[in-house]
Amino acid sequence: MSIRVPENPLHRYRDIFNALNSKRRWFESATYLRFAAIAALSCEASPTETARDIREAADELKKLAGWFGDLRSELRFVVATILKLRHDEPAAFYSEVERVRKKFREIGVRRDAAYEMLAILVMRSGLNRAPIPDSLVQRVKDMYDEMKQYHKWLTGAAHIPACAVLAMRDEPVGRMAQQIEQIHQGLHKEGMSRSAELQSSASLLFLSEGRAELAVGRAGELIRQFKARGQSIRRPEYDDVAILAFLLNEPDEIVHRVLDYRDQVREYKPRPDKRMAFSIGANIAMLEFVKLDAELLSISQIKLIIDIQSVIAAQRAQAAIIIATAAGT
């Protein structure tokens, strides 16, 4: 699949999602299919061909995972989409996941199969499918340890993929952690509550290459304008605001476009909830505004992985509540 920016991102999202959703089984969730459709917006093939290729790769990942593993869940559709975008093969990726996970265990990276897999996906994509060196694996651990020094209780396994993104940069991990903390404090002053989501958003804004202070201020302005338009910005929306803060368009123009897309997406079937519709609107608006900015297109894919982390965390929290309720009963 070659990468391009579609003329009408919203309609292309709708067509790819519909093509994927047409073969969704009754027990499967549409959530990951929506994320897969967002990731596939820049693919060159037709929506039908794109959906077919994604499903073929997802089926192969499911077979490789066997009876257990996160790739048996609908998460495999998003992973399959990114692999296709990067011209990668499911078998080669799965082999690298198994190899690097062993390295994670050797150096004491916090165990969590889903987040480890996403971190490996980030590194493998950034290295253009080359084997992930041990030195990079160690930098992920070092980056995680540095971030945890600032926020011991907020930094957890969900931040491992973000640490993988940061570890690939040619900068001292201590300096990066310090600058991320400064961004964290700036976002907090703009009204964002201290949380794991704020930590992820600060890591995302660090990638703004010298524009972090400007991006923090723009994030605050976007929050105020969204709230003025009746769109509340809570912790799940922090990463959406962070990615929009990269844009240099006028805040009112960004807000208008995101909310317009949000409302249109809410008319699609099956109907997404308000949180999902807002995220889809933000992602589509981002892609439309950045045009052919390769750097921001890459960052938008990193933002997608942060979105997926949020879904995984929410699903686990919901499962924990169900188990606790059943145990209490």
C-alpha positions in Angstrom: 0.0 0.0 0.0 1.4 3.4 -1.0 0.6 6.4 1.2 -1.4 9.4 0.1 -3.7 12.0 1.6 -7.3 11.4 0.5 -9.3 14.2 -1.1 -12.2 13.7 1.3 -10.8 12.0 4.5 -14.3 11.7 6.1 -15.9 9.9 3.2 -12.9 7.6 2.9 -13.0 6.8 6.6 -16.7 5.9 6.2 -16.1 3.7 3.1 -13.2 1.8 4.7 -15.0 1.3 8.0 -18.1 0.1 6.2 -16.0 -2.4 4.1 -14.4 -3.7 7.3 -17.6 -3.7 9.3 -19.5 -5.6 6.6 -17.7 -8.8 7.6 -17.7 -8.1 11.4 -19.1 -11.1 13.4 -21.8 -10.5 16.0 -19.4 -11.0 18.9 -16.7 -8.7 17.7 -16.5 -5.0 18.7 -16.5 -2.2 16.1 -14.1 -0.1 18.1 -10.8 -1.4 16.7 -12.3 -1.5 13.2 -12.8 2.3 13.6 -9.2 2.8 14.5 -8.1 0.5 11.7 -10.1 2.6 9.3 -8.5 5.8 10.6 -5.0 4.3 10.2 -5.9 3.2 6.7 -7.0 6.6 5.5 -3.7 7.3 3.8 -3.6 3.9 2.0 -3.7 4.2 -1.8 -5.9 1.2 -2.6 -9.7 1.3 -2.9 -11.7 0.9 0.4 -12.7 -2.6 -0.6 -9.2 -3.7 -1.4 -7.8 -2.0 1.7 -10.3 -3.8 3.9 -9.5 -7.1 2.2 -5.8 -6.7 2.7 -6.3 -5.7 6.4 -8.5 -8.7 7.1 -6.1 -11.1 5.4 -3.2 -9.8 7.5 -5.3 -9.8 10.7 -6.3 -13.4 10.0 -2.7 -14.4 9.7 -1.8 -12.6 13.0 -4.6 -14.5 14.7 -3.3 -17.8 13.5 0.2 -16.9 14.6 -1.1 -16.0 18.1 -2.7 -19.4 18.6 -5.4 -19.7 21.3 -3.9 -17.1 23.5 -2.4 -13.6 23.1 -3.7 -10.1 22.4 -3.5 -10.7 18.6 -6.6 -12.9 18.9 -8.6 -9.8 19.9 -9.8 -7.1 17.5 -6.5 -5.3 18.2 -5.0 -7.4 15.4 -6.9 -5.3 12.8 -5.1 -2.1 13.8 -1.7 -3.9 14.0 -2.4 -5.4 10.6 -3.2 -2.0 9.1 0.0 -0.4 10.3 2.0 -3.4 9.1 0.4 -3.0 5.6 1.2 0.7 5.6 4.9 -0.2 6.4 5.0 -3.0 3.9 5.7 -5.4 6.7 4.7 -9.1 6.9 2.7 -10.5 9.9 5.0 -13.5 10.3 8.1 -11.4 10.4 6.6 -9.0 12.9 5.3 -11.8 15.1 8.8 -13.4 15.2 10.3 -10.0 16.2 7.7 -9.6 18.9 8.6 -12.9 20.5 12.3 -12.2 20.2 12.2 -8.6 21.7 9.8 -9.7 24.5 12.5 -12.0 25.8 14.9 -9.0 25.8 12.3 -7.0 27.8 12.2 -9.8 30.4 16.0 -9.9 30.6 16.4 -6.2 31.5 13.3 -6.0 33.7 10.8 -4.0 31.6 7.4 -4.1 33.2 5.4 -7.1 31.9 2.4 -6.3 29.7 2.0 -8.2 26.5 -0.3 -5.7 24.7 1.8 -2.6 25.4 5.0 -4.4 24.7 3.6 -5.4 21.3 2.7 -1.8 20.5 6.2 -0.6 21.5 7.8 -3.2 19.3 5.4 -2.1 16.4 6.6 1.5 16.9 10.3 0.5 16.9 10.0 -1.9 14.0 8.2 0.7 11.9 10.7 3.4 12.7 13.6 1.1 11.8 11.9 0.2 8.5 11.5 -3.5 9.5 15.2 -3.9 10.6 15.9 -6.0 13.7 15.5 -4.0 16.9 19.0 -3.7 18.5 19.5 -4.5 22.2 20.8 -1.0 22.8 17.4 0.4 21.7 15.5 -2.0 23.9 17.7 -0.8 26.9 16.9 2.8 26.0 13.2 2.1 26.3 13.8 0.8 29.8 16.0 3.8 30.6 13.4 6.2 29.3 10.7 4.5 31.3 12.8 4.7 34.5 13.5 8.5 33.9 9.8 9.3 33.4 8.9 7.3 36.5 11.2 9.4 38.6 8.9 12.4 37.9 5.6 10.6 38.3 6.0 7.3 40.1 2.3 6.6 40.3 1.2 7.9 36.9 3.9 6.2 34.8 2.9 2.6 34.0 3.0 -0.1 31.4 0.7 1.9 29.1 3.6 4.4 28.7 6.0 1.8 27.2 5.0 2.5 23.6 5.6 6.2 24.2 9.0 5.4 25.7 9.7 3.4 22.5 9.0 6.5 20.4 11.2 8.6 22.6 14.0 6.1 22.8 14.5 6.2 19.0 15.4 9.9 19.2 19.1 10.8 19.4 18.9 12.7 22.7 19.8 11.8 26.3 16.9 10.2 28.0 17.3 12.3 31.1 17.0 15.6 29.1 13.9 14.3 27.3 12.3 13.3 30.5 13.0 16.7 32.0 11.5 18.5 29.0 8.5 16.3 29.0 8.0 17.2 32.6 8.1 20.9 31.8 5.4 20.3 29.1 3.4 18.3 31.7 3.5 21.3 34.1 2.5 23.7 31.3 -0.5 21.6 30.3 -1.6 21.3 33.9 -1.6 25.1 34.1 -3.8 25.1 31.0 -6.4 23.2 32.9 -5.5 19.5 32.3 -5.6 17.4 35.5 -2.6 15.3 36.5 -3.1 11.9 35.1 -1.6 9.1 33.0 -3.4 10.7 30.0 -1.7 14.0 30.7 1.6 12.2 30.8 1.0 10.6 27.4 -0.1 14.0 26.0 3.1 15.7 27.3 5.2 13.0 25.6 3.3 13.6 22.4 3.8 17.3 22.5 7.5 16.8 23.1 7.7 15.7 19.5 6.8 19.2 18.3 10.5 19.9 17.7 11.1 23.2 19.5 7.5 24.3 19.3 6.4 22.8 22.6 5.8 26.0 24.4 3.7 27.3 21.5 1.8 23.9 21.3 1.1 24.0 25.1 -0.5 27.5 24.7 -2.5 26.4 21.6 -3.7 23.3 23.6 -5.1 25.6 26.2 -6.8 27.8 23.7 -8.3 24.8 21.9 -9.7 23.5 25.3 -11.3 26.9 26.0 -12.9 27.0 22.5 -14.1 23.4 22.6 -15.7 24.1 26.0 -17.3 27.3 24.7 -18.9 25.1 21.9 -20.3 22.6 24.4 -17.6 19.9 23.9 -16.1 19.0 27.3 -12.4 18.0 27.4 -11.7 15.4 30.0 -8.8 13.0 30.4 -9.7 10.7 27.5 -9.7 13.7 25.1 -6.3 15.0 26.2 -4.4 13.3 23.4 -6.8 14.5 20.8 -6.2 18.1 21.9 -2.4 17.5 22.0 -2.3 16.3 18.3 -4.5 19.2 17.2 -2.1 21.6 19.0 0.6 20.7 16.4 -1.5 22.4 13.7 -0.8 26.1 12.9 -4.3 26.8 11.6 -6.5 29.2 13.6 -8.0 27.5 16.7 -11.6 28.4 15.8 -11.1 26.8 12.4 -9.8 23.6 13.9 -12.6 23.4 16.5 -15.3 24.0 13.9 -13.9 21.3 11.6 -13.5 18.7 14.4 -17.0 19.3 15.8 -18.5 19.1 12.3 -16.8 15.8 11.6 -17.8 14.6 15.1 -21.5 15.3 14.3 -21.3 13.6 10.9 -19.6 10.5 12.3 -22.3 10.2 14.9 -24.8 9.6 12.1 -22.9 6.5 10.9 -24.0 3.0 11.8 -23.2 1.4 14.2 -23.3 4.7 16.0 -20.1 5.5 17.9 -20.4 7.0 21.4 -19.6 10.7 21.8 -16.0 10.1 23.0 -15.2 7.9 20.0 -16.9 10.3 17.6 -14.8 13.2 18.9 -11.6 11.2 18.5 -12.4 10.2 15.0 -13.3 13.8 14.2 -9.9 15.0 15.6 -8.0 12.4 13.7 -9.7 13.1 10.4 -9.3 16.9 10.8 -5.6 16.4 11.6 -5.1 14.4 8.4 -6.9 17.0 6.4 -5.0 20.0 7.7 -1.5 18.5 7.6 -1.8 17.6 3.9 1.6 16.2 2.8 3.6 17.0 6.0 5.3 13.6 6.4 6.5 14.4 9.9 3.0 15.1 11.2 1.5 12.2 9.4 4.0 10.0 11.3 3.1 11.7 14.6 -0.6 11.1 13.8 0.1 7.4 13.7 1.9 7.6 17.1 -1.2 9.4 18.4 -3.3 6.5 17.1 -1.3 4.1 19.2 -1.9 6.3 22.3 -5.6 6.1 21.4 -5.4 2.3 21.3 -3.7 2.2 24.7 -6.7 4.2 26.1 -9.1 1.6 24.7 -7.1 -1.3 26.2 -7.0 0.4 29.6 -10.8 1.1 29.4 -11.6 -2.5 28.5 -9.5 -3.8 31.3 -11.1 -1.5 33.8 -14.5 -2.6 32.6 -13.6 -6.3 32.9 -12.2 -5.6 36.4 -15.6 -4.1 37.5 -17.5 -7.0 36.0 -15.3 -9.5 37.9 -15.5 -7.6 41.1 -19.3 -7.3 40.8 -19.6 -11.1 40.1 -17.3 -11.9 43.1 -19.3 -9.7 45.4 -22.5 -11.3 44.2 
